[in-house]
Amino acid sequence: MPTAARVIVVPQEQGPLTVEDVTLPDPGPTQVVVKQYASGVCHSQLHQMHNPRMAPVILGHESTGVVLATGDEVNHVKEGDTVMVTWVPRNAREATATPWAATVDLPGGGMAYSQNVFTWADHTIADEQYVVKVADDVNREVTAIIGCAVMTGAGAVENTAGVTKGESVAIFGVGGVGLSAVVAAATLEADPIIAIDLDDEKLKFARQFGATHTINAGKEDPIKAIKALTANAEKRNMGGNPTSGADYAFDCIGLKQTMEQIVPAVRSGFFGAEPGGTAVLVGVPQTSVELNASDILINEKKFIGSIGGSCSPDRDFPKYLKWYDEGRLDLDQMVTARYNIDDINQATQDLESGKIAGRAILVF
């Protein structure tokens, strides 16, 4: 039967977000209806709120919940199962159909659209590819951020970059995504793990998650500081001299300035005998970027992207839940703010003004 839901809607015109009472339909053949416990509030959703749009939008892409109903073709979850909702197909390699993007009929007519899922709601309906079964005894609140923040940051380090023991890592931006990258780097025994931000409190917080060094980019040149921390007499640059710079630099922000800093922050290579470092774009960019092509060419550096941490949720979510159980991934500390659904405008304002040290969640 149809399900009553309270859903946060971004109106077509710029203005405050509203909470609407809607009715979700019975699930179609490949759909799942989920009663939600908690949802993350992601910085990338601020971009969606501020960008022009052709219709109302529904947001949110990481949550925990319980299955209320499933379509006839859904066989990996059933009513009563505890699940996570995420924005990345749970196993894209084996998927045989394009997943359905969620929409909601609004009171008084009209429709609100999602990019693929919406989790800023006490109930949601999603394509089965975006629903991942987890153990019934998981923490119902803090684990909600695995579906984006943890997956994106940790996955970029482990899956996209393939960081290994002893390699040096620099992470620009230590919000929820950046902190997750720090955790993965620490788990993989990278060294040093350098956190870069503009906020001393966030940098101090990053040390709790495994950062070995911190740099306030508002007080010193982060590239020079990274090079000072990563001088390596065993590796050479194109001049045959000892090189410096991180093996990997991750931009977890997506600003023009940080995107342009991560390439010079990584070390140079040496004529194929020693490859250059890798700059990884993790944050969602809103501008174009200018890169020094000569630096990339001559020093054999790489500039690559990482979408959703190159994750396969069916494979990776159990691992991140294990990290949490083992104490490696301290989600209880990483979630630093909780809001109810009616406080969504305050939550987004706090996020935009930099008041959220780690990750904020909505609790239903």
C-alpha positions as CSV (number, residue, x, y, z in Angstrom):
1,M,0.0,0.0,0.0
2,P,1.2,3.6,-0.5
3,T,3.4,5.1,2.2
4,A,3.1,8.5,3.8
5,A,6.4,10.4,3.9
6,R,7.8,13.7,5.0
7,V,10.3,14.9,2.3
8,I,12.6,17.9,2.1
9,V,12.1,19.7,-1.2
10,V,14.4,22.3,-2.8
11,P,12.0,24.6,-4.7
12,Q,12.6,25.5,-8.3
13,E,13.3,29.1,-7.4
14,Q,16.0,30.0,-4.9
15,G,14.7,30.1,-1.4
16,P,14.4,28.1,1.8
17,L,14.0,24.3,1.7
18,T,10.5,23.1,2.6
19,V,9.3,19.9,4.3
20,E,6.4,18.4,2.3
21,D,3.9,15.7,3.3
22,V,3.7,13.3,0.3
23,T,2.6,9.8,-0.5
24,L,5.1,7.3,-1.9
25,P,3.5,4.7,-4.3
26,D,3.8,1.0,-4.0
27,P,7.2,-0.1,-5.3
28,G,7.5,-1.0,-8.9
29,P,9.2,-4.3,-9.9
30,T,12.8,-3.1,-9.1
31,Q,12.0,-0.6,-6.4
32,V,12.3,-0.7,-2.6
33,V,10.5,1.4,0.0
34,V,12.6,2.2,3.0
35,K,11.7,3.7,6.4
36,Q,14.8,5.8,7.3
37,Y,16.7,6.2,10.5
38,A,19.3,8.8,9.6
39,S,20.8,10.5,6.5
40,G,24.0,12.4,6.0
41,V,24.1,16.0,5.0
42,C,26.7,16.3,2.2
43,H,28.6,19.4,1.1
44,S,28.0,18.6,-2.6
45,Q,24.2,19.1,-1.9
46,L,24.9,22.8,-1.3
47,H,26.0,23.0,-4.9
48,Q,22.8,21.4,-6.0
49,M,20.8,23.9,-3.9
50,H,22.6,26.9,-5.3
51,N,22.7,25.8,-9.0
52,P,19.8,26.7,-11.4
53,R,17.2,24.0,-11.8
54,M,14.2,23.4,-14.1
55,A,12.0,21.9,-11.4
56,P,11.9,21.2,-7.6
57,V,14.6,18.8,-6.4
58,I,14.8,16.2,-3.7
59,L,18.3,15.6,-2.2
60,G,20.3,13.3,0.1
61,H,22.3,10.3,-1.0
62,E,23.4,8.4,2.1
63,S,21.2,6.8,4.8
64,T,20.4,3.8,7.0
65,G,16.9,2.4,7.2
66,V,14.6,-0.7,7.2
67,V,12.8,-2.1,4.2
68,L,9.0,-1.7,4.3
69,A,8.2,-3.2,0.8
70,T,9.9,-4.5,-2.3
71,G,9.0,-5.0,-5.9
72,D,8.5,-8.4,-7.5
73,E,11.9,-8.5,-9.1
74,V,13.9,-7.5,-6.0
75,N,15.6,-10.5,-4.4
76,H,18.6,-9.3,-2.4
77,V,16.5,-7.6,0.3
78,K,13.1,-8.3,1.9
79,E,10.7,-6.6,4.3
80,G,12.3,-6.0,7.7
81,D,15.9,-6.0,6.4
82,T,18.3,-3.3,7.7
83,V,19.8,-1.5,4.7
84,M,21.8,1.5,3.5
85,V,20.7,3.7,0.7
86,T,23.5,5.1,-1.4
87,W,23.9,7.0,-4.8
88,V,26.3,4.5,-6.4
89,P,24.9,1.2,-7.8
90,R,25.7,-1.6,-5.3
91,N,27.4,-3.7,-8.0
92,A,27.7,-1.8,-11.3
93,R,29.8,-4.5,-12.8
94,E,27.0,-7.1,-12.7
95,A,24.1,-4.7,-13.2
96,T,22.1,-5.5,-16.3
97,A,19.7,-2.5,-16.4
98,T,19.9,1.2,-15.9
99,P,18.7,2.0,-12.4
100,W,15.6,4.1,-11.9
101,A,16.0,7.7,-10.6
102,A,13.5,8.5,-7.8
103,T,10.8,11.2,-8.2
104,V,8.1,12.4,-5.9
105,D,4.6,13.8,-6.7
106,L,4.2,17.0,-4.8
107,P,1.0,18.3,-3.0
108,G,-1.0,20.5,-5.3
109,G,0.6,19.1,-8.4
110,G,4.0,19.0,-10.0
111,M,6.9,16.6,-9.4
112,A,10.3,16.8,-7.6
113,Y,13.3,15.1,-9.1
114,S,16.4,13.4,-7.7
115,Q,19.7,12.6,-9.5
116,N,19.1,9.0,-8.5
117,V,18.0,8.7,-4.8
118,F,16.7,11.0,-2.1
119,T,17.4,10.4,1.6
120,W,16.4,13.8,3.1
121,A,13.1,12.2,4.1
122,D,11.7,10.0,6.8
123,H,10.8,7.4,4.1
124,T,12.2,7.0,0.6
125,I,11.7,4.9,-2.5
126,A,14.7,3.8,-4.5
127,D,15.8,1.5,-7.2
128,E,17.1,-1.8,-5.8
129,Q,20.6,-1.1,-7.1
130,Y,20.9,1.8,-4.6
131,V,19.9,-0.3,-1.6
132,V,22.5,-2.4,0.2
133,K,21.7,-5.0,2.9
134,V,23.6,-4.8,6.2
135,A,23.5,-6.5,9.5
136,D,20.4,-5.8,11.7
137,D,22.6,-4.8,14.7
138,V,24.5,-1.9,13.0
139,N,24.4,1.5,14.6
140,R,21.3,3.1,13.0
141,E,22.6,6.7,13.0
142,V,26.3,7.2,12.5
143,T,26.7,4.5,9.9
144,A,24.5,6.5,7.5
145,I,27.5,8.4,6.4
146,I,29.2,5.3,4.9
147,G,27.0,5.7,1.9
148,C,28.8,8.8,0.7
149,A,31.4,10.5,3.0
150,V,33.2,7.3,4.0
151,M,32.9,5.6,0.6
152,T,34.1,8.7,-1.3
153,G,37.1,9.5,0.9
154,A,38.3,6.1,1.9
155,G,37.6,4.7,-1.5
156,A,39.6,7.4,-3.2
157,V,42.7,6.4,-1.2
158,E,42.2,2.6,-1.4
159,N,40.5,1.9,-4.7
160,T,41.3,4.8,-7.0
161,A,44.8,5.6,-5.9
162,G,45.8,2.3,-4.5
163,V,48.0,3.7,-1.7
164,T,50.3,1.2,0.0
165,K,52.3,1.0,3.2
166,G,55.0,3.7,3.6
167,E,53.7,6.0,0.8
168,S,53.2,9.6,1.5
169,V,49.7,11.2,1.4
170,A,48.5,14.8,1.4
171,I,44.8,15.4,1.9
172,F,43.3,18.9,1.2
173,G,40.1,19.5,3.1
174,V,39.3,17.4,6.2
175,G,35.5,17.5,6.5
176,G,33.7,14.2,6.5
177,V,35.2,13.0,3.2
178,G,38.7,14.2,4.0
179,L,38.6,12.5,7.4
180,S,37.5,9.3,5.8
181,A,40.5,9.6,3.5
182,V,42.7,10.1,6.5
183,V,41.3,6.9,8.1
184,A,41.9,4.8,5.0
185,A,45.5,6.2,4.7
186,A,46.1,5.3,8.3
187,T,44.6,1.8,7.9
188,L,46.9,1.2,4.8
189,E,49.9,2.5,6.9
190,A,50.7,5.4,4.7
191,D,53.4,7.7,6.0
192,P,53.4,10.6,6.4
193,I,49.7,11.5,6.3
194,I,49.4,15.3,5.9
195,A,46.1,17.1,6.5
196,I,45.6,20.5,4.9
197,D,42.8,22.9,5.8
198,L,42.1,26.5,6.8
199,D,40.7,25.7,10.2
200,D,43.1,24.8,13.1
201,E,40.3,23.0,15.0
202,K,39.6,20.8,12.0
203,L,43.3,20.0,11.7
204,K,43.5,19.1,15.3
205,F,40.5,16.9,14.8
206,A,42.1,15.2,11.8
207,R,45.0,14.0,14.1
208,Q,42.4,12.0,16.0
209,F,41.7,10.0,12.8
210,G,45.4,9.3,11.9
211,A,46.9,12.5,10.4
212,T,50.6,12.6,11.3
213,H,51.1,16.2,10.2
214,T,48.9,19.2,9.6
215,I,49.2,22.4,7.6
216,N,47.0,25.5,7.8
217,A,47.0,26.7,4.2
218,G,45.8,30.1,5.4
219,K,49.0,30.6,7.4
220,E,51.7,29.0,5.2
221,D,52.2,27.8,1.6
222,P,50.9,24.3,1.6
223,I,53.0,23.1,-1.4
224,K,56.3,24.3,0.3
225,A,55.2,22.7,3.6
226,I,54.3,19.4,1.9
227,K,57.7,19.3,0.1
228,A,59.5,20.0,3.4
229,L,57.8,17.1,5.0
230,T,58.4,14.7,2.1
231,A,62.0,15.2,1.0
232,N,63.2,11.7,-0.2
233,A,66.9,11.1,-0.9
234,E,66.1,7.7,-2.4
235,K,64.0,9.1,-5.3
236,R,65.2,11.4,-8.0
237,N,63.6,14.2,-10.1
238,M,64.3,14.9,-13.7
239,G,67.5,16.7,-12.8
240,G,68.8,13.6,-11.0
241,N,68.5,15.3,-7.6
242,P,66.6,14.0,-4.5
243,T,62.9,14.8,-4.9
244,S,60.2,16.0,-2.6
245,G,56.4,16.0,-2.7
246,A,53.7,13.5,-1.7
247,D,53.3,10.3,-3.5
248,Y,49.5,11.1,-3.6
249,A,47.6,14.3,-3.0
250,F,43.8,14.3,-2.7
251,D,41.6,17.3,-3.2
252,C,38.5,16.6,-1.1
253,I,37.1,20.2,-1.7
254,G,36.9,20.8,-5.4
255,L,37.8,24.5,-5.4
256,K,39.8,26.0,-8.2
257,Q,42.7,26.8,-5.8
258,T,42.9,23.4,-4.3
259,M,42.5,21.6,-7.6
260,E,45.5,23.6,-8.9
261,Q,47.6,22.9,-5.8
262,I,47.5,19.1,-5.8
263,V,49.6,18.6,-8.9
264,P,52.6,20.7,-7.7
265,A,52.2,19.1,-4.3
266,V,53.2,15.6,-5.6
267,R,56.7,14.5,-6.3
268,S,58.4,14.5,-9.7
269,G,59.4,11.4,-11.6
270,F,62.7,10.4,-13.4
271,F,62.6,9.2,-17.0
272,G,60.4,6.2,-16.4
273,A,62.7,4.8,-13.7
274,E,60.8,6.6,-11.0
275,P,57.2,7.6,-11.9
276,G,55.9,10.9,-10.6
277,G,53.2,11.3,-8.0
278,T,49.4,11.2,-8.5
279,A,47.0,14.1,-7.8
280,V,43.4,12.8,-7.2
281,L,40.3,15.0,-7.5
282,V,37.7,13.8,-5.0
283,G,35.6,17.0,-4.3
284,V,32.9,18.1,-6.7
285,P,34.3,20.9,-8.9
286,Q,32.2,24.0,-9.7
287,T,34.8,25.7,-11.9
288,S,37.3,25.0,-14.6
289,V,40.9,24.4,-13.6
290,E,44.3,25.4,-15.1
291,L,47.1,22.9,-14.8
292,N,50.8,23.2,-15.6
293,A,50.9,20.7,-18.5
294,S,54.7,20.9,-18.6
295,D,55.0,19.9,-15.0
296,I,52.7,16.9,-15.7
297,L,54.5,15.9,-18.9
298,I,58.2,16.4,-17.8
299,N,57.8,15.0,-14.3
300,E,55.4,12.2,-15.3
301,K,52.7,13.2,-12.8
302,K,49.1,12.1,-13.0
303,F,45.9,14.1,-12.4
304,I,42.9,11.7,-12.0
305,G,39.4,11.8,-10.8
306,S,37.6,9.6,-8.2
307,I,33.8,9.4,-8.3
308,G,32.3,7.8,-5.2
309,G,35.7,6.5,-4.2
310,S,35.6,4.0,-7.1
311,C,33.5,1.9,-4.7
312,S,31.3,-1.1,-5.2
313,P,29.0,-0.8,-2.2
314,D,28.2,-4.6,-2.0
315,R,31.9,-5.2,-1.6
316,D,33.1,-2.1,0.3
317,F,30.3,-1.3,2.8
318,P,30.9,-4.5,4.9
319,K,34.6,-3.6,5.0
320,Y,33.9,-0.1,6.3
321,L,31.4,-1.5,8.9
322,K,34.2,-3.8,10.0
323,W,36.5,-0.9,10.3
324,Y,33.9,0.8,12.5
325,D,33.5,-2.3,14.7
326,E,37.3,-2.6,15.1
327,G,37.6,1.0,16.1
328,R,39.6,2.1,13.0
329,L,36.8,4.2,11.6
330,D,35.4,6.3,14.5
331,L,32.1,7.3,13.1
332,D,30.8,8.3,16.6
333,Q,33.5,11.0,16.6
334,M,33.2,11.9,12.9
335,V,29.4,12.7,13.2
336,T,29.6,16.0,15.0
337,A,26.1,17.4,14.5
338,R,22.6,16.0,14.5
339,Y,19.4,17.7,13.2
340,N,15.8,16.8,12.8
341,I,14.0,17.1,9.5
342,D,12.4,20.4,10.3
343,D,15.8,21.9,11.0
344,I,17.2,21.3,7.5
345,N,17.7,24.9,6.7
346,Q,19.8,25.4,9.8
347,A,21.8,22.3,9.0
348,T,22.7,23.5,5.5
349,Q,23.5,27.0,6.8
350,D,25.8,25.5,9.5
351,L,27.5,23.4,6.9
352,E,28.0,26.3,4.5
353,S,29.4,28.5,7.2
354,G,32.0,25.9,8.2
355,K,30.4,25.1,11.6
356,I,30.4,21.4,11.0
357,A,33.8,19.9,12.0
358,G,33.1,16.4,10.7
359,R,29.8,15.3,9.2
360,A,26.2,16.3,10.0
361,I,23.3,13.9,9.9
362,L,19.5,14.2,9.9
363,V,17.9,11.8,12.5
364,F,14.4,10.7,11.8
